[in-house]
């Protein structure tokens, strides 16, 4: 029989008992029905406990949290010992955990072998490293890393052998080239150094000797056409100078002066370029200094502004605006500050009026203004006292003044308490604070809704 039918039957028995209060039968049936309903409620509660535990365990198993899932299945099995599903899932989890443990042990053996091999390879003990990589490959034949490292070691050993042979060829070529260079046979010496450089392209010595030979040969050739080279460099430099490409022009003049150091013309042109570049650098430095001064004042003003030192911030923004009259940012901040100061003056007037006219408001102010939130040490003590005074969770206090209302919410979690305030002024302004610091309405409602 459904609960609804039992309740209907109970109602009928109650009616019968009202008609004949002295009859025991309807009272007896009412007691029986009450017990049935209580048993049904207990069974339903037990079934819900079981289903909740199974649902939680299934979720943990799906996310591979095996130990936590096993614990929840065990809880479900305790609730309904005759159910096979949780026992089956516990068995599955035990198999998974056993497989994981075996895999972990094998993986540790493999990782230990790889670590040893990598260390030996790093210290260039190639044969010993190869042996350790082979051991690792035996533990996990499908892993490519040890096979790759074995191949690398085989290549290193082969390269070492090849390098020894190559080094002998190189030394023979260098010995021949040095002999030719010593007797000033520059062309033949250069060819021998080129052969050596071809054998070992990374070696600097043959390249340096080739460069020296090229310079010697170039100097010998340059001696015959020095005047021509000078005139060509001066012509190129003058074109660059007239096109105001001063950096490249200076390089050309310097090159010309290097060719013929006794000529005054390139020296004069270099001096002209240096003077121009110095003047430009001074102008750039002045502009940069002005920009840095402006930025430093803006940073100082912003810090005052965010710290609610509005008068100090106003002074700095006005100073910045004088340095850069066309910048809109300081003007915008000045406008905001003047608006803030006007609102603060109104709030101050409201508070003064409230304190003068309402004794209850004086008491409320004493409760609200118990700390100077600008004092870090006093604030920490105040919040510590709140945590001791207020209960766990959320406490809401409302204070009504003539020109404003204040809702103070104390949120306590363990040993930590925070003071939130919503201040609504009669002129329409609404402000939100956390431990004396301005916050947005979004942050206020998000952090106090719990």
C-alpha positions in Angstrom: 0.0 0.0 0.0 1.3 3.5 -0.9 2.0 6.2 1.7 -1.0 8.1 0.4 -3.4 5.2 1.0 -1.9 4.7 4.5 -2.6 8.4 5.3 -6.1 8.0 4.0 -6.7 4.9 6.1 -5.3 6.7 9.1 -7.6 9.6 8.5 -10.6 7.2 8.4 -9.5 5.4 11.6 -9.1 8.8 13.3 -12.7 9.7 12.2 -14.0 6.3 13.6 -12.1 7.0 16.9 -13.7 10.4 17.1 -17.1 8.8 16.7 -16.4 6.1 19.4 -13.5 7.3 21.5 -13.6 4.3 23.8 -13.0 1.7 21.0 -9.5 0.4 21.0 -9.5 -1.0 17.4 -9.1 2.3 15.5 -6.4 3.4 17.9 -4.5 0.2 17.4 -4.8 0.5 13.6 -3.6 4.1 13.7 -0.5 3.0 15.7 0.2 0.3 13.1 -0.1 2.8 10.3 2.3 5.2 12.1 4.9 2.4 12.4 4.5 1.5 8.7 5.0 5.1 7.6 8.0 5.5 9.9 9.5 2.3 8.5 8.9 3.6 4.9 10.6 6.9 5.7 13.6 5.1 7.3 13.9 2.8 4.2 13.7 5.8 1.9 16.4 7.7 3.8 18.6 4.6 3.8 18.1 4.2 0.1 19.0 7.8 -0.5 22.2 7.4 1.6 23.1 4.4 -0.5 22.4 6.1 -3.9 24.4 9.2 -2.8 27.4 7.1 -1.9 27.2 5.2 -5.2 26.9 8.4 -7.2 29.9 9.9 -5.5 31.9 6.7 -5.9 31.0 6.5 -9.6 32.1 10.1 -10.1 35.4 9.5 -8.3 36.1 6.3 -10.3 35.4 8.1 -13.6 38.0 10.8 -12.6 40.4 8.0 -11.7 40.5 8.9 -8.0 40.6 5.2 -7.1 41.3 5.3 -3.3 38.6 7.9 -2.7 36.2 5.9 -5.0 36.9 2.7 -3.1 36.2 4.4 0.2 32.8 5.6 -1.1 31.9 2.1 -2.4 32.8 0.7 1.0 30.5 3.2 2.6 27.6 2.2 0.2 28.3 -1.5 1.0 28.1 -0.8 4.7 24.7 0.9 4.2 23.3 -2.0 2.1 25.5 -5.1 2.7 23.5 -7.3 0.4 24.1 -5.2 -2.7 26.7 -6.7 -5.1 27.4 -3.6 -7.2 29.7 -1.8 -4.7 31.5 -5.1 -3.9 32.1 -5.6 -7.7 33.4 -2.0 -8.1 35.7 -2.4 -5.1 37.2 -5.6 -6.7 37.7 -3.7 -10.0 39.5 -0.9 -8.2 41.8 -3.3 -6.3 42.8 -4.8 -9.6 43.5 -1.3 -11.1 45.6 -0.4 -8.0 47.6 -3.6 -8.1 48.3 -3.1 -11.9 49.4 0.5 -11.2 51.7 -0.6 -8.4 53.4 -3.2 -10.7 53.8 -0.6 -13.4 55.2 1.9 -11.0 57.8 -0.7 -9.8 58.8 -1.5 -13.4 58.9 2.2 -14.2 61.2 2.9 -11.3 63.7 0.2 -12.4 63.6 1.7 -15.9 64.0 5.3 -14.6 66.9 4.3 -12.3 68.7 2.7 -15.3 68.1 5.7 -17.5 69.3 8.1 -14.8 72.5 6.2 -14.3 73.0 6.0 -18.1 72.4 9.7 -18.5 74.9 10.5 -15.8 77.6 8.3 -17.4 76.9 9.9 -20.8 77.2 13.4 -19.4 80.6 12.5 -17.9 81.6 11.0 -21.4 81.9 7.4 -20.1 80.4 6.1 -23.3 80.8 2.4 -23.0 79.4 2.3 -19.5 76.5 4.5 -20.5 75.7 2.3 -23.4 75.6 -0.8 -21.1 73.1 1.0 -18.8 70.9 2.1 -21.7 70.9 -1.5 -22.9 69.7 -2.6 -19.4 66.9 0.0 -19.6 65.9 -1.2 -23.0 65.6 -4.7 -21.7 63.2 -3.5 -18.9 61.1 -1.6 -21.4 61.7 -3.0 -24.9 59.1 -0.6 -26.5 60.8 2.6 -25.3 62.7 4.4 -28.0 64.8 6.7 -25.8 67.4 4.1 -24.7 67.7 2.8 -28.3 68.1 6.4 -29.5 70.9 7.1 -26.9 72.7 3.8 -27.8 72.7 5.0 -31.5 74.0 8.4 -30.4 76.8 6.7 -28.4 77.7 4.5 -31.3 77.9 7.6 -33.5 80.1 9.4 -30.9 82.6 6.5 -30.8 82.7 6.4 -34.6 83.1 10.1 -34.8 86.0 10.0 -32.3 87.8 7.6 -34.5 87.2 9.6 -37.6 88.2 12.8 -35.8 91.6 11.3 -34.9 92.3 10.6 -38.6 91.1 14.0 -39.6 93.3 15.7 -37.1 96.4 14.2 -38.6 95.4 15.5 -42.1 94.8 19.0 -40.6 98.2 19.1 -38.8 100.1 18.1 -41.9 98.4 20.9 -43.9 99.1 23.5 -41.3 102.8 22.5 -41.0 103.2 22.9 -44.8 101.3 26.3 -44.9 103.4 27.7 -42.0 106.6 26.9 -43.8 105.5 28.7 -47.0 104.2 31.7 -45.0 107.6 32.0 -43.2 109.4 32.4 -46.6 106.7 34.9 -47.8 105.2 32.7 -50.5 101.8 34.1 -49.7 99.7 32.7 -52.6 101.0 29.1 -52.1 100.7 29.5 -48.3 97.1 30.8 -48.6 96.2 27.7 -50.7 97.6 25.4 -48.0 95.7 27.2 -45.2 92.5 26.9 -47.3 93.1 23.1 -47.6 93.5 23.0 -43.8 90.4 25.1 -43.2 88.4 22.7 -45.5 89.5 19.8 -43.3 88.4 21.6 -40.1 86.1 24.5 -41.0 85.5 25.4 -37.3 89.3 26.1 -36.6 90.1 29.8 -36.4 93.9 29.5 -37.0 93.9 28.9 -40.8 91.1 31.5 -41.2 93.2 34.1 -39.3 96.3 33.3 -41.4 94.3 33.6 -44.6 92.9 37.0 -43.4 96.5 38.1 -42.6 97.6 37.0 -46.1 94.7 38.8 -47.7 95.6 42.0 -45.8 99.2 41.8 -46.8 98.2 41.3 -50.5 95.5 44.1 -50.2 98.0 46.5 -48.6 100.5 45.8 -51.4 97.9 46.5 -54.0 96.5 49.6 -52.1 99.8 51.3 -52.1 99.6 51.8 -55.8 96.1 53.4 -55.8 95.9 55.3 -52.5 94.9 58.7 -53.9 92.2 57.1 -56.1 90.7 55.2 -53.1 90.8 58.4 -51.0 88.9 60.4 -53.7 86.3 57.7 -54.1 85.6 57.6 -50.3 85.4 61.4 -50.1 82.9 61.4 -53.0 80.7 58.8 -51.4 81.0 60.5 -48.0 80.0 63.9 -49.5 76.9 62.4 -51.1 75.9 60.8 -47.8 76.5 64.1 -46.0 74.4 66.1 -48.4 71.6 63.6 -48.0 71.9 64.0 -44.2 72.9 60.4 -43.7 75.4 61.5 -41.1 76.3 58.2 -39.5 77.3 56.5 -42.8 79.0 59.7 -44.0 81.1 59.8 -40.8 82.1 56.2 -41.5 83.2 57.1 -45.0 85.1 60.2 -43.8 86.8 58.1 -41.2 87.8 55.5 -43.8 89.2 58.3 -46.0 91.1 59.8 -43.2 92.5 56.3 -42.5 93.7 56.0 -46.0 95.4 59.5 -46.0 95.7 60.7 -42.3 97.4 64.0 -43.4 94.3 65.3 -45.2 92.4 67.9 -43.1 89.1 67.9 -45.0 87.7 64.6 -43.7 88.7 65.6 -40.2 86.7 68.9 -40.5 83.6 67.1 -41.8 83.8 64.5 -39.0 83.9 67.4 -36.5 80.8 69.0 -38.2 78.9 65.7 -37.9 79.9 65.1 -34.3 78.7 68.7 -33.4 75.4 68.1 -35.1 74.9 64.7 -33.5 75.8 66.1 -30.0 73.2 68.9 -30.5 70.6 66.4 -31.5 71.5 64.2 -28.5 71.1 67.2 -26.1 67.7 68.0 -27.5 66.6 64.3 -27.2 68.0 64.2 -23.6 66.0 67.3 -22.7 62.8 65.8 -24.1 63.4 62.5 -22.4 64.1 64.3 -19.0 60.8 66.2 -19.4 59.0 62.9 -20.2 60.6 61.1 -17.2 59.7 64.0 -14.9 56.1 64.0 -16.2 55.8 60.2 -15.6 57.4 60.3 -12.2 54.9 63.0 -11.1 52.0 61.1 -12.6 53.1 57.9 -10.7 53.3 59.9 -7.5 49.9 61.5 -8.1 48.3 58.1 -8.9 49.8 56.6 -5.7 48.3 59.5 -3.7 45.0 59.1 -5.5 44.7 55.3 -4.9 45.7 56.0 -1.3 42.8 58.5 -1.1 45.2 61.4 -0.4 43.1 63.6 -2.7 44.6 67.0 -1.9 48.2 65.7 -2.4 47.1 63.9 -5.6 45.5 67.2 -6.9 48.7 69.1 -6.4 50.7 66.5 -8.3 48.2 66.3 -11.2 48.2 70.1 -11.5 52.0 70.1 -11.6 52.0 67.4 -14.4 49.4 69.3 -16.4 51.7 72.4 -16.4 54.5 70.2 -17.8 52.3 68.8 -20.5 49.3 71.1 -21.0 47.9 69.0 -23.9 47.7 65.8 -21.9 44.1 64.9 -21.0 44.8 62.3 -18.2 45.9 64.8 -15.5 42.9 67.0 -16.4 40.6 64.1 -16.1 42.0 63.1 -12.7 41.8 66.6 -11.4 38.1 66.6 -12.3 37.5 63.3 -10.5 39.4 64.5 -7.4 37.3 67.7 -7.2 34.2 65.5 -7.4 35.5 63.2 -4.7 36.4 66.1 -2.4 32.9 67.6 -2.9 31.3 64.2 -2.0 33.6 63.8 1.0 32.7 67.3 2.2 29.0 66.4 1.9 29.6 63.1 3.8 31.5 65.0 6.5 28.7 67.6 6.8 26.2 64.7 7.0 28.2 63.1 9.8 28.6 66.4 11.7 24.8 67.0 11.4 24.1 63.4 12.6 26.4 63.6 15.6 25.0 66.9 16.7 21.3 65.9 16.5 21.0 62.3 17.4 22.5 60.6 20.5 21.7 57.1 19.0 23.8 58.0 16.0 26.7 59.0 18.2 26.6 55.5 19.7 26.4 54.0 16.2 29.4 56.0 15.1 31.3 54.8 18.1 30.6 51.2 17.1 31.5 51.8 13.4 34.6 54.1 13.9 36.4 51.9 16.3 39.7 51.9 14.3 41.8 54.0 12.0 42.0 51.7 9.0 45.1 53.7 7.7 47.0 52.3 10.7 48.1 48.8 9.7 48.8 47.6 13.2 45.6 49.0 14.6 43.6 47.4 11.7 45.1 43.9 12.4 44.3 44.2 16.1 40.7 45.3 15.3 40.2 42.4 12.9 41.7 40.0 15.5 39.2 41.3 18.1 36.3 40.9 15.6 37.3 37.2 15.2 37.1 36.7 18.9 33.9 38.6 19.4 31.7 37.4 16.5 30.4 33.9 15.8 31.4 31.8 12.8 29.8 32.8 9.5 28.0 36.0 8.6 26.7 38.7 11.0 24.7 41.6 9.6 24.3 45.0 11.5 22.3 48.0 10.3 22.8 51.6 11.4 20.4 54.4 10.5 21.6 58.1 10.4 19.8 61.2 9.4 21.5 61.4 6.0 22.7 57.9 5.4 22.3 54.2 6.3 25.2 51.8 7.0 25.0 48.0 6.7 28.0 46.4 8.4 28.6 42.7 7.6 31.1 40.7 9.6 32.3 37.5 7.8 34.2 35.1 10.1 36.0 31.9 8.9 38.0 30.2 11.7 40.4 32.7 13.2 39.9 35.3 10.4 37.3 38.1 10.3 36.6 40.8 7.8 34.6 44.0 8.1 32.4 44.9 5.1 30.3 48.1 4.9 27.7 49.4 2.5 27.2 53.2 3.0 24.1 54.7 1.3 23.9 58.5 1.4 20.6 60.4 1.2 21.9 62.3 -1.9 22.1 59.0 -3.8 25.8 58.0 -3.4 26.6 54.4 -2.4 30.0 53.3 -1.3 31.4 49.9 -0.4 34.4 49.1 1.9 36.3 46.1 3.0 38.4 46.7 6.2 38.4 50.4 5.4 39.4 50.0 1.8 37.2 51.1 -1.1 35.9 48.1 -3.1 33.4 47.7 -6.0 29.8 46.6 -5.5 30.6 43.4 -7.4 33.3 42.4 -4.9 31.1 43.4 -2.0 28.2 41.2 -3.0 30.4 38.3 -4.1 32.3 38.2 -0.8 29.3 38.8 1.5 26.7 36.6 -0.1 27.7 33.4 1.7 
